[in-house]
Amino acid sequence: MVADEKACDAGDFESCDNLGLAYIGIKLEECDLDKNYEKAFALFKKACDGEYVRACVNLGVAYRKGEGVKRTNQRPPSSIKKPAIAAIC
């Protein structure tokens, strides 16, 4: 996962998303990381801000489940919708 960390730091948003997935346990078998929803949330946000659509979906799920962010009844920021909508249209 060191390669993903370096790639994410360099602006490779797919690597940020993959690393976020590892931190929530989706790709945990591929690396030696403990679950950390706060780190995953930050990585999904970074990738979504870079308009990596899958990360925007993962960020929306994190908001919905309250993983890595305080769960509220409010909707996620509209900024995560734009890239996801663009991918569908």
N, C-alpha and C positions, 0 to 999 in steps of 0.2 A: 504494500500500500504506500510505500515511500514514493514510488514513481507517481502515483495518483496525487499525493500531497504536493509534490514538486510541480506537476502539470497543472494542478488547480491553482497554485500560487502564481503560475505563469499565465493564467487566464483561460485554461482549457476547462470549460464549464461542464463537459461530459464527465471529466475526471472528478470535479467537485460533486456532481450528482452521485457518481459511483461511490465515492468516499462517504457521502451522506447515507447511502443505502447500507454500507458496511456498518456504520455507527448505529443504525436501527436494527441490525441483525439480518437484513435481507441477503447480504453477501458476506456474512460473518465467517462462513466456513473457508473463505478464500484468504482470510487475514487473521491477525491476532489482535483484535480490538474488543474492548468491553463496550457494551451498549452505552450510548451517550446521546440522548435525544436533543440536548441543547446544541451540541456540535453539529449533529445532523441538520437541525433546523437552520443554523447559520450557513452551512454549506449549500443547502437547497436554496436559501435566499440569495446567496451570492450567484449561484448558477441561474436562478430565475431572473435576477436583475440583469444578467447577461443574455437574457431571452432564450435560454435553453429550456424548451417546452416541458420536457419530462420532469425537470426539477420544479417547474411551476406547479405541475400536478402533485408532485410529492410534497411541496410546500403547502398546497391546499389541504392535503390529507393531514399534515401535521397540525395545521390550524384547526381542522375539524375535530381531531382526536385530542388536541391539547398536548401534543408531544413536542417538548422543547420550547413551548410557548404557553402562557397562561390561557386556559380555555375560557372563552366568553361566548355569549350568545350573538356577538357581533360577527358580521361576515368578514372574511379575509379582505385585505386591501385590494382595491380594483386593479392595482398594478400587476398582480399575478394572473389576472384574467386575460390581459391583452395578448401575451405571447401564446397562451393556450388557444384562444379563439382564432388567432392568426393561423395556427397549424391546422385547425379544423376546416377553415374556409378555403 
